[in-house]
Amino acid sequence: MTQGNRFCTSCGAALIPADHFCSSCGKPVASPVLGTTSPVYAPPQPAVNNEALVGIIPSVSRKKNLMAMEGFNIIVTRRRMIFAVMTNDMINQAAKQAGKEGGFFGGMLNAATVGYTFYKRYLTMPPDAALAETPQNFAVELSQIRKIKITGEKEVDDYFTMKANQNSILQTHQYREGTISIETTAGNYTFNVPSGSMNMALETVKKTGLY
């Protein structure tokens, strides 16, 4: 008997699959018992990565108080913006790891140089790890952002005082910077963007479709 053959349970006559009545004796044909079928294998579909990195806006800053500024790297994913604080300790530690030391003035210069490349650590760091790096870090969902505005660069004079040989020396540093303003449902944020970061800021924000 070949698999799938059916016979009338009353007279034994052979049946074809479409028969509902026996062509020999006319008896109704019982419906065949359906066997279990093997499940069809379906390969798993790759998960959509909503946290894929869009870009980084490096070395932005804002006023922390009347006397101090605080620096950030803005990590932009397809889901949110993560504002990662650059503390002095983090910058100095990165400078030491890079072997960039050399006295007081050399240390300041090397730390500043490392500060402009510090953002590269976030190119491979998971977004959740970046957010948890310091308690000051925070994030804003892209869905909460109403508008982003980037202004052009302007000349800025920066003054600071250092002591050398017991004498105060007033140093003047001129540079160019723009600003990025982020309006959200929870509040507004404005950061100064150094000249070297302006192109990255524009390219990154454009990729989000919010600019």
N, C-alpha and C positions, 0 to 999 in steps of 0.2 A: 504494500500500500504506500503510495507516495504521500508525502506530507501535504495536508490540505484537502485530501479526498474526503467526501461526505457520503453517507449511505442512509437510506430511510430506516428509521428505527422500527418500522412496522413490517415492511416486506423485504428490506435489505437491498433494494434497488439503488444503483449509483445516482448521486445527485450532482448537479452543477452548482457553483457558488451562488448563482442568482435565483435558484429555486426556492419558492415559498411553500409549494405543495409538491408531493411526490408525483412524478409523471406516470408511475406504474399503478399505485393504489389510491392516489388522491389524498392521502393523509397530509395534514399540515406538517411542515418541516420545522423542527425545533431550531431556534436561533442558536448559532454556534457559540460556544463559550470562548470569549475573547481571552487569549493568553496575554500575559504581561510582556510588554515590549521593553527592550533595552533602551535606557535614556540616551538621547543624542548628545554627544560631547560638544560643549560650546566653550571655546577658549575664553578665559576672563578678559574683560575689556580693561584697558589701562585707565586708571583713575585720572580725572582731570585735576591738574595741579593748580589750585586757585592761589597758591602762594608762590608761584614762579616769580623770580626776580625780574623786575622791569628795568631798574637802574638805581643808581645812588647819586644823591646830591651831596658832595663832600664839603666839609669844613665851613658850614654856615654858622652864624653866631647871632645871639640876641643878648640884650641887657639882662643880667641876673639881678642887679641892684644898681644903685647910683654909682658905685665904684668899680663894678666888675662885670665882665662879659662871660657868657658860657657858650661853649662850642658844641655843635651837633653834627652828626652825619645823618642824612635823611635817607632811609632805606625804603624804596618803593617797590611793592609787589603788586600782583594783579588784584589783591584784596584790600591792602591797607598801606598807610605810610607809618613807618616806625622811626621815631625820633630818638637816636642813640647819642647820649651825652659823651663828650670827650673830656674826661677829667684830667687835671694836670698830672695826677699819679699815673693814669693810663698812658699818657703821652711820654712821660719820663721813663716809665718801665719799657715801653716800646723802643725808645731811643737806646736804652741800655742793652736790650736784647739784640739790637742791630749793631751794637758795638760803637755807637756814636756818643762818645764822651770826650771831654777835653776842657776841664776847668769851668768856671762860672759862665763866662761869655760863650765859650764853645758849647757848653751844655744847653744854653738857651737857644742858640742858633740851630743846633742839631735837633732839639725837641720841636722847634718850629718846623723844620724840614720834615720830620716824621709826621707831624700833625697833618700835613697836606697829602700824605700817602696812607694815613691811618685807615681810611675808608676801605682799603683793599681787603681788610680782614673780613668784611661783610659780604664779599663776593661769593664765599663758600660757606658762610655761617648760616645755619637754619634761622628763619625769621623769629621763631619762638625763643631761640637762644639769644639772639640779638636783643630782643625785647627784655629778657630777664638779666641782661648783663649787668645793669646797675638799677637801683631802685628808682632813679630819676627818669629812666626811659619810659616813654609812653607811645601809644599808637592811636591812629585815627583811621577808621574804615573809609575806603574810597566812597562808599555809598552815603557817607555823612558830609562829604565835601561839596559845598555849593559853588565855590569859585576859587580859582587860583590866578594870581596876578604876579607877573615878573616885570620889574622895572629895569631900565637901562642903567649902565654903570655911571658912576660919578667919582670925582677925585675926593679922597679922604685924607686928612692929616691926623696922624696918630702921635700923641706925645706921651713919653714916659720918662721917668727919672731913675737913674742908676747911680750907685756909689762906687767910685773908683779912687783909690788912694785917699780915702776920707773926704773926697770932694763930690758934691752932687753934680751930675752931668745930665742936662736935659737933652734928650734925643728926639728928633723928629723923623717920623717915618711916613712917607706919602705912598698911597696905593689907591687902586680903583676897586669899587664894589657896586653891586646892584642889590636889589631886595626881592624876596619872594614872600607874598602874602597869601595865606591859606584861610579861606572863610569856610567854617564848618557849622553844623547845626548846634554844636556844643560851645563854640567860641572861635575866636580868630587868632592866628599866629603869624608873626612877621619876623623874618630872619634876614640878616645881612649875608649876601653871597659874594665871596671874593671873585675877582676877575677870572682867575683860573678855573673857577667852577661854573661860570655862567653857561657855557655851551652844554655841559653835562646836565645842568638844571633844565634848560630848555628842551633838550632831547628827551630827557626822562619824563618830564611833565606831559609833553606832547604824546608820548606813548600811552598815557593813561586815558587820553581823550577828554581830559578836563581842562585843557588850555587851548 
